[in-house]
Amino acid sequence: MTIELRHLRYFVAVAEERNFTRAAERLHIAQPPLSRQIQQLEELLGVQLFERNTRPLRLTDTGRFFYTHALQLLAQTTELEAMTRRVAKIERKMSVGFVGSTLYGMLPRIIRRFRTEHPDIEMSLHEMSTMDQIKALKDGRIDVGFGRIRHDDPAVRRVVLREERMIVALPLGHHLASGHATLSLHELVDESLIIFPKAPRPSFADQVLAAFHDRALKPRRLHEVRELQIALGLVAMGEGISVVPSSVYGLKRDDVSYVELDDPSLVSPIIMSMRMLDESQDLREMQAMIYQLYEELGMSYNPPGHE
């Protein structure tokens, strides 16, 4: 007898729940068969995976090693299933994850162009944080994600499409908005800084805070809000200022003014993420179409093969 995928799934459930009863409920099976499967797995391996005299259950050193690799194998299996369906064209579908702030940039044009050029592909869109996109890619729930956070994961391939400059959003008539072609972060520290999103983290908020921290600066007061639109609404009310991606220029408001920052290194990346081994044709065509769109609009971008 050899180790089967069900052994790995059962083992991971017990390892994560640290309890046979909860693991059985999670797997929708009875507890006795689950216990037998784990015992069978240990007999096949000739090792002990759990310390059974502790509550809650704890993995042995061998069990921790096996858990790490079992997770990788299960993730690869999920990835293989999703990619095989796509390559075989069993389903002409594409699920896209995106962070909310990308809606003010190129993403709407990208989606419209792709739908026009590929009317046979059923596309679904899902707003989610960059970190949720990584998990959704590995779980096979989305096929491509557009986010802003650089996060290394061996199962995910990322392409930095472009580095978007950060700018400052100010209430109309604010004293920093008059007579300043650009502003420095140092000039902003005495203002109430509105950052977004409040959760989940890490996010664009952490990129902004890191920019201040890297320059040994600390804003006088922070106000965390859920999303970009709320941040701009509070700016318009005079509640503070906000550092935002330059794509919000496309969001016309007559009660907010924008001033560029003087440091060209203050950027937020637009990152396209895919499963590491997914080389399906529609993803290649989407990436090529994005670069073509940037060229048509005369926008700067990172050429293929660069981060």
Contacts in CASP RR format, 6 or more apart in sequence:
PFRMAT RR
TARGET T0000
AUTHOR 0000-0000-0000
METHOD contacts of the structure
MODEL  1
MTIELRHLRYFVAVAEERNFTRAAERLHIAQPPLSRQIQQLEELLGVQLF
ERNTRPLRLTDTGRFFYTHALQLLAQTTELEAMTRRVAKIERKMSVGFVG
STLYGMLPRIIRRFRTEHPDIEMSLHEMSTMDQIKALKDGRIDVGFGRIR
HDDPAVRRVVLREERMIVALPLGHHLASGHATLSLHELVDESLIIFPKAP
RPSFADQVLAAFHDRALKPRRLHEVRELQIALGLVAMGEGISVVPSSVYG
LKRDDVSYVELDDPSLVSPIIMSMRMLDESQDLREMQAMIYQLYEELGMS
YNPPGHE
1 40 0 8 1.000
1 44 0 8 1.000
2 44 0 8 1.000
3 41 0 8 1.000
3 44 0 8 1.000
3 45 0 8 1.000
5 74 0 8 1.000
5 77 0 8 1.000
6 37 0 8 1.000
7 37 0 8 1.000
7 40 0 8 1.000
7 41 0 8 1.000
7 44 0 8 1.000
8 70 0 8 1.000
8 73 0 8 1.000
8 74 0 8 1.000
9 27 0 8 1.000
9 74 0 8 1.000
10 23 0 8 1.000
10 27 0 8 1.000
10 34 0 8 1.000
10 37 0 8 1.000
10 38 0 8 1.000
10 41 0 8 1.000
11 38 0 8 1.000
11 41 0 8 1.000
11 49 0 8 1.000
11 66 0 8 1.000
11 67 0 8 1.000
11 70 0 8 1.000
12 67 0 8 1.000
12 70 0 8 1.000
12 71 0 8 1.000
12 74 0 8 1.000
13 23 0 8 1.000
13 26 0 8 1.000
13 27 0 8 1.000
13 34 0 8 1.000
14 20 0 8 1.000
14 23 0 8 1.000
14 34 0 8 1.000
14 38 0 8 1.000
14 50 0 8 1.000
14 57 0 8 1.000
15 49 0 8 1.000
15 50 0 8 1.000
15 59 0 8 1.000
15 63 0 8 1.000
15 67 0 8 1.000
16 23 0 8 1.000
17 23 0 8 1.000
17 26 0 8 1.000
18 56 0 8 1.000
18 57 0 8 1.000
18 58 0 8 1.000
19 56 0 8 1.000
19 57 0 8 1.000
20 31 0 8 1.000
20 34 0 8 1.000
20 35 0 8 1.000
20 38 0 8 1.000
20 57 0 8 1.000
21 31 0 8 1.000
23 34 0 8 1.000
24 30 0 8 1.000
24 31 0 8 1.000
24 34 0 8 1.000
27 34 0 8 1.000
38 49 0 8 1.000
38 50 0 8 1.000
41 49 0 8 1.000
42 48 0 8 1.000
42 49 0 8 1.000
45 66 0 8 1.000
47 60 0 8 1.000
47 62 0 8 1.000
47 63 0 8 1.000
47 66 0 8 1.000
48 60 0 8 1.000
48 62 0 8 1.000
49 59 0 8 1.000
49 60 0 8 1.000
49 62 0 8 1.000
49 63 0 8 1.000
49 66 0 8 1.000
50 57 0 8 1.000
50 58 0 8 1.000
50 59 0 8 1.000
50 60 0 8 1.000
50 63 0 8 1.000
51 57 0 8 1.000
51 58 0 8 1.000
51 59 0 8 1.000
51 60 0 8 1.000
59 67 0 8 1.000
72 155 0 8 1.000
75 138 0 8 1.000
75 155 0 8 1.000
76 155 0 8 1.000
78 138 0 8 1.000
78 139 0 8 1.000
78 140 0 8 1.000
79 138 0 8 1.000
79 140 0 8 1.000
79 155 0 8 1.000
79 275 0 8 1.000
79 276 0 8 1.000
79 277 0 8 1.000
79 278 0 8 1.000
80 277 0 8 1.000
81 140 0 8 1.000
82 140 0 8 1.000
82 143 0 8 1.000
82 275 0 8 1.000
82 278 0 8 1.000
83 275 0 8 1.000
83 277 0 8 1.000
83 278 0 8 1.000
83 280 0 8 1.000
85 91 0 8 1.000
86 143 0 8 1.000
86 278 0 8 1.000
86 280 0 8 1.000
86 282 0 8 1.000
87 280 0 8 1.000
92 120 0 8 1.000
92 121 0 8 1.000
92 122 0 8 1.000
93 121 0 8 1.000
93 122 0 8 1.000
93 123 0 8 1.000
93 124 0 8 1.000
94 121 0 8 1.000
94 122 0 8 1.000
94 123 0 8 1.000
94 124 0 8 1.000
94 143 0 8 1.000
94 144 0 8 1.000
94 282 0 8 1.000
95 123 0 8 1.000
95 124 0 8 1.000
95 126 0 8 1.000
95 141 0 8 1.000
95 142 0 8 1.000
95 143 0 8 1.000
95 144 0 8 1.000
96 111 0 8 1.000
96 123 0 8 1.000
96 124 0 8 1.000
96 125 0 8 1.000
96 126 0 8 1.000
96 142 0 8 1.000
96 143 0 8 1.000
96 144 0 8 1.000
96 145 0 8 1.000
96 146 0 8 1.000
97 125 0 8 1.000
97 126 0 8 1.000
97 127 0 8 1.000
97 128 0 8 1.000
97 133 0 8 1.000
97 136 0 8 1.000
97 142 0 8 1.000
97 144 0 8 1.000
97 145 0 8 1.000
97 146 0 8 1.000
98 107 0 8 1.000
98 125 0 8 1.000
98 126 0 8 1.000
98 127 0 8 1.000
98 128 0 8 1.000
98 145 0 8 1.000
98 146 0 8 1.000
98 147 0 8 1.000
99 127 0 8 1.000
99 128 0 8 1.000
99 129 0 8 1.000
99 130 0 8 1.000
99 133 0 8 1.000
99 146 0 8 1.000
99 147 0 8 1.000
99 148 0 8 1.000
99 203 0 8 1.000
99 204 0 8 1.000
100 127 0 8 1.000
100 227 0 8 1.000
100 228 0 8 1.000
101 148 0 8 1.000
101 204 0 8 1.000
101 228 0 8 1.000
101 244 0 8 1.000
101 245 0 8 1.000
101 247 0 8 1.000
102 146 0 8 1.000
102 147 0 8 1.000
102 148 0 8 1.000
102 247 0 8 1.000
102 270 0 8 1.000
104 228 0 8 1.000
104 245 0 8 1.000
104 247 0 8 1.000
104 248 0 8 1.000
104 250 0 8 1.000
104 251 0 8 1.000
105 245 0 8 1.000
105 247 0 8 1.000
105 250 0 8 1.000
106 247 0 8 1.000
106 270 0 8 1.000
106 290 0 8 1.000
106 293 0 8 1.000
106 294 0 8 1.000
106 299 0 8 1.000
107 146 0 8 1.000
109 293 0 8 1.000
110 286 0 8 1.000
110 289 0 8 1.000
110 290 0 8 1.000
110 293 0 8 1.000
111 123 0 8 1.000
111 125 0 8 1.000
113 289 0 8 1.000
113 293 0 8 1.000
114 121 0 8 1.000
114 123 0 8 1.000
114 286 0 8 1.000
114 289 0 8 1.000
115 121 0 8 1.000
115 123 0 8 1.000
117 285 0 8 1.000
117 289 0 8 1.000
118 282 0 8 1.000
118 285 0 8 1.000
121 282 0 8 1.000
126 136 0 8 1.000
126 141 0 8 1.000
126 142 0 8 1.000
128 136 0 8 1.000
128 142 0 8 1.000
129 149 0 8 1.000
129 197 0 8 1.000
129 200 0 8 1.000
129 203 0 8 1.000
130 147 0 8 1.000
130 148 0 8 1.000
130 149 0 8 1.000
130 151 0 8 1.000
130 202 0 8 1.000
130 203 0 8 1.000
130 271 0 8 1.000
130 273 0 8 1.000
131 149 0 8 1.000
131 151 0 8 1.000
131 200 0 8 1.000
131 202 0 8 1.000
132 200 0 8 1.000
133 142 0 8 1.000
133 145 0 8 1.000
133 146 0 8 1.000
133 147 0 8 1.000
133 273 0 8 1.000
134 151 0 8 1.000
134 153 0 8 1.000
134 156 0 8 1.000
134 273 0 8 1.000
136 142 0 8 1.000
137 143 0 8 1.000
137 144 0 8 1.000
137 145 0 8 1.000
137 155 0 8 1.000
137 156 0 8 1.000
137 273 0 8 1.000
137 274 0 8 1.000
137 275 0 8 1.000
138 153 0 8 1.000
138 155 0 8 1.000
138 156 0 8 1.000
138 275 0 8 1.000
140 275 0 8 1.000
143 274 0 8 1.000
143 275 0 8 1.000
143 278 0 8 1.000
143 280 0 8 1.000
143 283 0 8 1.000
144 272 0 8 1.000
144 273 0 8 1.000
144 274 0 8 1.000
144 283 0 8 1.000
144 286 0 8 1.000
145 272 0 8 1.000
145 273 0 8 1.000
145 274 0 8 1.000
146 270 0 8 1.000
146 271 0 8 1.000
146 272 0 8 1.000
146 273 0 8 1.000
147 270 0 8 1.000
147 271 0 8 1.000
147 273 0 8 1.000
148 203 0 8 1.000
148 204 0 8 1.000
148 207 0 8 1.000
148 268 0 8 1.000
148 269 0 8 1.000
148 270 0 8 1.000
148 271 0 8 1.000
149 202 0 8 1.000
149 203 0 8 1.000
149 206 0 8 1.000
149 207 0 8 1.000
149 271 0 8 1.000
150 158 0 8 1.000
150 160 0 8 1.000
150 269 0 8 1.000
150 271 0 8 1.000
151 158 0 8 1.000
151 202 0 8 1.000
154 276 0 8 1.000
155 275 0 8 1.000
155 276 0 8 1.000
156 273 0 8 1.000
156 274 0 8 1.000
156 275 0 8 1.000
156 276 0 8 1.000
157 273 0 8 1.000
157 274 0 8 1.000
157 275 0 8 1.000
157 276 0 8 1.000
157 278 0 8 1.000
158 271 0 8 1.000
158 272 0 8 1.000
158 273 0 8 1.000
158 274 0 8 1.000
158 307 0 8 1.000
159 271 0 8 1.000
159 272 0 8 1.000
159 273 0 8 1.000
159 274 0 8 1.000
159 287 0 8 1.000
159 302 0 8 1.000
159 304 0 8 1.000
159 305 0 8 1.000
159 307 0 8 1.000
160 269 0 8 1.000
160 270 0 8 1.000
160 271 0 8 1.000
160 302 0 8 1.000
160 306 0 8 1.000
160 307 0 8 1.000
161 269 0 8 1.000
161 270 0 8 1.000
161 271 0 8 1.000
161 272 0 8 1.000
161 290 0 8 1.000
161 294 0 8 1.000
161 301 0 8 1.000
161 302 0 8 1.000
162 269 0 8 1.000
162 270 0 8 1.000
162 294 0 8 1.000
162 299 0 8 1.000
162 300 0 8 1.000
162 301 0 8 1.000
162 302 0 8 1.000
163 267 0 8 1.000
163 268 0 8 1.000
163 269 0 8 1.000
163 270 0 8 1.000
163 300 0 8 1.000
163 302 0 8 1.000
164 245 0 8 1.000
164 246 0 8 1.000
164 247 0 8 1.000
164 267 0 8 1.000
164 268 0 8 1.000
164 269 0 8 1.000
164 270 0 8 1.000
165 245 0 8 1.000
165 246 0 8 1.000
165 260 0 8 1.000
165 261 0 8 1.000
165 264 0 8 1.000
165 266 0 8 1.000
165 267 0 8 1.000
166 208 0 8 1.000
166 211 0 8 1.000
166 243 0 8 1.000
166 244 0 8 1.000
166 245 0 8 1.000
166 246 0 8 1.000
166 261 0 8 1.000
166 266 0 8 1.000
166 267 0 8 1.000
166 268 0 8 1.000
167 243 0 8 1.000
167 244 0 8 1.000
167 245 0 8 1.000
167 246 0 8 1.000
167 248 0 8 1.000
167 249 0 8 1.000
167 258 0 8 1.000
167 259 0 8 1.000
167 260 0 8 1.000
167 261 0 8 1.000
168 176 0 8 1.000
168 183 0 8 1.000
168 188 0 8 1.000
168 241 0 8 1.000
168 242 0 8 1.000
168 243 0 8 1.000
168 244 0 8 1.000
168 258 0 8 1.000
168 259 0 8 1.000
168 260 0 8 1.000
168 261 0 8 1.000
169 231 0 8 1.000
169 232 0 8 1.000
169 235 0 8 1.000
169 241 0 8 1.000
169 242 0 8 1.000
169 243 0 8 1.000
169 244 0 8 1.000
169 248 0 8 1.000
169 256 0 8 1.000
169 257 0 8 1.000
169 258 0 8 1.000
170 176 0 8 1.000
170 177 0 8 1.000
170 235 0 8 1.000
170 241 0 8 1.000
170 256 0 8 1.000
170 257 0 8 1.000
170 258 0 8 1.000
170 259 0 8 1.000
171 177 0 8 1.000
171 235 0 8 1.000
171 236 0 8 1.000
171 237 0 8 1.000
171 238 0 8 1.000
171 240 0 8 1.000
171 241 0 8 1.000
171 255 0 8 1.000
171 256 0 8 1.000
171 257 0 8 1.000
172 236 0 8 1.000
172 254 0 8 1.000
172 255 0 8 1.000
172 256 0 8 1.000
172 257 0 8 1.000
173 257 0 8 1.000
174 238 0 8 1.000
174 241 0 8 1.000
174 257 0 8 1.000
176 183 0 8 1.000
176 187 0 8 1.000
176 188 0 8 1.000
176 191 0 8 1.000
176 241 0 8 1.000
176 259 0 8 1.000
177 257 0 8 1.000
177 259 0 8 1.000
180 187 0 8 1.000
180 259 0 8 1.000
181 259 0 8 1.000
181 260 0 8 1.000
182 259 0 8 1.000
182 260 0 8 1.000
182 261 0 8 1.000
182 262 0 8 1.000
183 259 0 8 1.000
183 260 0 8 1.000
183 261 0 8 1.000
183 262 0 8 1.000
184 261 0 8 1.000
184 262 0 8 1.000
184 263 0 8 1.000
185 211 0 8 1.000
185 212 0 8 1.000
185 215 0 8 1.000
185 217 0 8 1.000
185 261 0 8 1.000
185 263 0 8 1.000
185 266 0 8 1.000
186 215 0 8 1.000
186 217 0 8 1.000
188 219 0 8 1.000
188 241 0 8 1.000
188 243 0 8 1.000
189 212 0 8 1.000
189 217 0 8 1.000
189 218 0 8 1.000
189 219 0 8 1.000
189 220 0 8 1.000
190 220 0 8 1.000
191 219 0 8 1.000
191 220 0 8 1.000
191 240 0 8 1.000
191 241 0 8 1.000
192 219 0 8 1.000
192 220 0 8 1.000
192 221 0 8 1.000
192 222 0 8 1.000
192 223 0 8 1.000
192 239 0 8 1.000
192 240 0 8 1.000
192 241 0 8 1.000
193 208 0 8 1.000
193 219 0 8 1.000
193 220 0 8 1.000
193 221 0 8 1.000
193 222 0 8 1.000
193 223 0 8 1.000
193 240 0 8 1.000
193 241 0 8 1.000
193 242 0 8 1.000
193 243 0 8 1.000
194 223 0 8 1.000
194 224 0 8 1.000
194 225 0 8 1.000
194 231 0 8 1.000
194 234 0 8 1.000
194 235 0 8 1.000
194 239 0 8 1.000
194 240 0 8 1.000
194 241 0 8 1.000
194 242 0 8 1.000
195 204 0 8 1.000
195 205 0 8 1.000
195 208 0 8 1.000
195 209 0 8 1.000
195 222 0 8 1.000
195 223 0 8 1.000
195 224 0 8 1.000
195 225 0 8 1.000
195 231 0 8 1.000
195 242 0 8 1.000
195 243 0 8 1.000
196 203 0 8 1.000
196 204 0 8 1.000
196 205 0 8 1.000
196 224 0 8 1.000
196 225 0 8 1.000
196 226 0 8 1.000
196 227 0 8 1.000
196 228 0 8 1.000
196 230 0 8 1.000
196 231 0 8 1.000
196 242 0 8 1.000
197 203 0 8 1.000
197 204 0 8 1.000
197 205 0 8 1.000
197 225 0 8 1.000
197 226 0 8 1.000
197 227 0 8 1.000
197 228 0 8 1.000
198 205 0 8 1.000
198 224 0 8 1.000
198 225 0 8 1.000
198 226 0 8 1.000
199 226 0 8 1.000
204 245 0 8 1.000
204 268 0 8 1.000
205 224 0 8 1.000
207 268 0 8 1.000
208 243 0 8 1.000
211 243 0 8 1.000
211 266 0 8 1.000
212 218 0 8 1.000
212 219 0 8 1.000
223 234 0 8 1.000
223 239 0 8 1.000
223 240 0 8 1.000
225 231 0 8 1.000
225 234 0 8 1.000
228 244 0 8 1.000
228 248 0 8 1.000
231 242 0 8 1.000
231 244 0 8 1.000
232 242 0 8 1.000
232 244 0 8 1.000
232 248 0 8 1.000
232 251 0 8 1.000
232 253 0 8 1.000
232 256 0 8 1.000
233 256 0 8 1.000
234 240 0 8 1.000
234 242 0 8 1.000
235 241 0 8 1.000
235 242 0 8 1.000
235 256 0 8 1.000
236 253 0 8 1.000
236 255 0 8 1.000
236 256 0 8 1.000
243 261 0 8 1.000
244 258 0 8 1.000
245 268 0 8 1.000
246 260 0 8 1.000
248 258 0 8 1.000
249 258 0 8 1.000
272 287 0 8 1.000
272 290 0 8 1.000
274 283 0 8 1.000
287 304 0 8 1.000
290 301 0 8 1.000
291 301 0 8 1.000
291 303 0 8 1.000
291 304 0 8 1.000
294 300 0 8 1.000
294 301 0 8 1.000
295 301 0 8 1.000
END
